[in-house]
Amino acid sequence: MPELRTEDAEQIEAAARVVLGLLRLQALKPGTIPAEELPDMLLVAAEERHRQGDFGAERMLCDWADMLRDWE
């Protein structure tokens, strides 16, 4: 498996922090975010990552939002 470049690892970490934050919120306060709103929450987070210049994280969050929509 090829080693991740530092920038790639940082982008993955940024996206993972968003998802883990949502997971933590749901664990601490179940039902806070309805399942049908999760894709939109990820897209909002993707926009913020874009503003921060984290374009890799933005792409991952958008892809994950699409996956969640496909599961519905």
Phi, psi and omega in degrees: 000129181292147178289143177283138172292155182304317180298318178299315180298321179294323179292318177297317179298318180297315179292319180296323178300320179297309183295318179294326176297317177295319178298316179298316179301316180294325180289320181283325182224078183308140178084001181301318180243112176299144184306322182291344179266350182301316178302319179294323178297319178294324179291323175297316178296323178297319178299320179293318177299323177298314179299329180276356181083013179267072188291328176294317178296320178302312180299317180298314181297321177295317178298317181293324176298318178298318178300315181297321178297321180293333180285339184284000000 
